[in-house]
Amino acid sequence: MVNWLMKQISHGGVVDEYLADQIVIFMALASLNTGERSEVLVGQISLHTKTAMRIAETMLRNIIFSVEKLDRGYLMICNRL
């Protein structure tokens, strides 16, 4: 358990791969409400997170998600169209 936690922390993300999919909807709603880009640094992008991003895009239609690879992790980005 400690090794897994240390691996997650070493990526430099503010959330781990198991929380990332849970905040997708909040990122989408924030971008829709404010019209501004929302972004979160994560260690890994899980299949659940990718699926949540596509579902949010399909249901809300005015947003788009993208992922940028960084040196130590990934940046999840949500933009309003």
Residue, then its C-alpha position, 0 to 999 in steps of 0.5 A: m500500500v505504501n509503495w502504491l501511494m508513493k508511486q501516485i505522489s511521485h507523479g506530481g498530481v493533485v488527485d490520484e487515478y481513482l479520484a480523477d474520474q469523479i471530478v470530471i463532471f465538476m470540471a465540466l460544470a465549472s467550464l460551462n458555468t464560467g466559460e473558462r478552462s478548468e484543469v487538474l494535474v493527475g498522476q495517471i489517466s484511467l480508462h474510467t476517467k477517459t470514459a467519464m470525459r466522453i460521457a460528459e462531452t456527449m451529455l453536455r455537448n458544449i464542452i470538450f476534454s483533452v489531456e496533455k502529457l507532462d514530465r511527471g503526470y498528465l493535465m486534464i483540461c476541460n474547455r467550453l466550446 
